[in-house]
Amino acid sequence: MAQKQPIPAQQEELMTLIQRQGTRLRSELQAHHMSMFPPDAQKTIRNFAPAEAAQLLGIAEGYLRQIVSEREQPAPTKGGRRSYSVEDIAELRKVLEQGARGARRYLPHRREQEKLQVISVMNFKGGSAKTTTSAHLAQWLALHGYRTLVIDLDPQASLSTLFGLQPELDVGANETLYGAIRYDDQRRSITQVVRETYMPGLHIVPGNIELQEFEFDTPRALINKAPGETMFFARIGEALSEAQGHYDVVIIDCPPQLGYLTLSALTAATAVLITIHPQKLDVMSMSQFLQMTGDLLATVAKAGAQTNYDWMKYLITRFEPGDGPQNQMVAFLRSILGESVLVHPMLKSTAISDAGLTNQTIFEVDRRQFTKSTYDRALESVNNVSAEIETLMKGAWGRAS
């Protein structure tokens, strides 16, 4: 038996340094998180002004005042001014739905014949606003009455952090999607790893480093495949089937790499949204990503995987309208990809980036922290992109509007 070689002193020092720095970083990050979100803190969505609430509900502001005045409880107020919480808006949706006549639906839940929408948000390169897009889209859909599940499939778990969870402390073993797709007898139903959020109608399956185990387990499972065992690419879809009756749409925030997790998310998806930062290096990286994805999907298709998307779209993110080179790159992408590029880009905004520094979205941060034009511009961008995706969802369901 070959003897183990001793580790050179210089290499051992480097390994010790890396471990020490990692430990210190983790400790400081935990302390920072605790200062921002102490154990008794609760993340919330900001209250909405009457005009905003009416817009979310799809009614005139005057009609909103009428409905509120007819109810027994007093109109909600904040600081002496009327405002509406997400809970108020959710309750008003139910009231409107009960009194609705004709085809108008204030609760736009999918009908029995309409399939669950599963949107995988992805990019091979980090920094493309993939996670920010996933969070804002999920919250927008929930605010508009859709029963929404968002899944953090990235072992780095940035999406979970954005939703107020600290992956190392708040997410334990077998509490990520890994628990619902693993290969051993500890596998559990996805319903056991779903958590409620601080928004009505929005649930989350959080992530942490545990998800990486799926990348290690799958090669062994492929070699030692048990009879009747589900292949890796079908496991997310199989897990979702156990909870599909509870949701209208699932948003999957994929890891920025082409591994077994991403391929499984691609196979489970009914639609794919690829985020692109309009810079040359990012576009070059994306072209390689698309070629690799096509090759890998062709390979898994031979093993029985089915990918039949209702739509696959590209979203321009972190776009600066006044940047000449970015405008040229966007024009180039539209000339090549045509209508596959969404009409509306997600604008680069200090409101969104500053909100992210405190683990908040544009719907959570206090709009008074920014000038009216800065906040409104960011919110309009999120609204436009999300509404365009909602139209694609409705089209997949065969709805006219």
C-alpha positions, 0 to 999 in steps of 0.5 A, a space after each residue: 500500500 502506498 504511503 501517504 505523502 506529507 503535505 508540504 509546509 507551504 501548502 499546509 499554511 495556504 490551506 490553513 489560511 483559506 480555512 481561517 479566512 472562510 471561517 472569519 468571513 462566515 462569522 462576520 456575515 452572520 453578525 452582519 445578518 443578525 444586526 440587520 435581521 435579529 431573531 425577532 425581526 420579520 421581513 415585510 413588504 411595504 404598504 401600498 398607496 390607494 392608487 398602487 393598490 387599485 392598480 394591483 387589483 385591476 380596478 379604479 381607485 374610486 371603486 376601491 374607496 367604495 369597496 373599503 367604505 362598504 366594509 365593516 372595518 375602517 380603512 387601513 391607514 399609516 401615518 394618518 394616510 390611507 395605505 394597504 398591506 399585502 394582506 389587505 390586498 389579498 383580502 380585497 381580491 377575495 371580496 372582488 372575486 365573490 362579487 364579480 360577474 361575468 368572465 372577470 377574474 380577480 383571483 387569476 388561478 389556473 383552471 383545471 385544464 391549464 398546466 402548472 407553469 414552471 419557469 426556469 431562470 438561468 444563465 451560465 455567468 454570474 452577475 446577470 441579475 438572475 436571482 434579482 429577476 427571480 425574486 421580483 418576478 415571484 413577488 410581482 406574480 404573488 401581488 397580482 393574485 397568482 399562487 406562486 412557488 419560488 425555488 432556490 436551486 443555487 447552492 450559494 442560496 442568494 435568493 434565500 438570503 434575499 427572502 430573509 433566510 440565512 442558509 447556514 442557520 435557518 436552513 437545516 439538513 434535508 430542508 432544500 429541494 435536495 431533500 425531495 430529489 435525493 436518491 436514498 431513503 431519506 427522500 421526502 415530499 416537496 410539500 415538506 420543504 416548502 415554506 411560507 413567506 411574508 407575502 400571501 400566496 408566495 411560498 419558497 423552497 430555500 437553498 444552501 450548500 446541501 444542494 451540491 450533494 446532488 451533483 456528487 450523488 448523480 454520477 454514482 446513481 447513474 452507475 448503480 441505477 436501481 430498477 424503476 428509479 427515476 433518472 436525474 433529469 426527471 426528479 424535479 418534475 416528479 417532485 413538483 407533481 406532488 404539489 402542483 395542485 397548490 400553485 399556478 406558477 413555479 419560479 426556479 432560480 438555477 445555479 450559474 453552471 451547467 450541472 445535473 441540477 440545471 439540467 433537471 430544472 431545464 427538463 422540469 420547465 415549461 418555459 425558460 427565461 435567460 438573463 443577459 447583461 448586454 456586454 460583449 464578454 457576457 454575450 460571448 459567455 452566453 453563446 458558449 452556454 447555449 451551445 453546451 446546453 443544446 448538446 447536453 439536452 440532446 444527450 439527455 433526450 436520448 435517455 428519455 428526457 422531454 423538453 417542450 417549452 411553451 416559450 424560451 425568452 431572453 431578458 436584457 438586464 442591468 440595461 442603461 439606456 444612455 450607454 451607447 455600447 449597450 444599445 449597440 449590443 442590444 440591437 445586435 442581440 435583437 437582430 440575431 434572436 429576434 422576438 425571442 428577446 423580451 420587448 422590455 429590458 430590466 433597467 439598471 437602477 440604484 433603487 434596486 441595487 441599493 435595496 439589494 444591499 439590505 436584502 430587499 426588493 423594490 417592493 420591500 424598500 421604503 420608496 422615500 429613500 430615493 427620489 420619486 423619479 428613481 424609484 418610479 423608474 425602477 418599479 416601472 421596469 419591474 412591472 413591464 418585464 413581469 407583465 410581459 411574462 404574465 402575458 406569455 403565461 396566459 398565452 400558454 394557458 390559451 387565455 386571451 388576456 
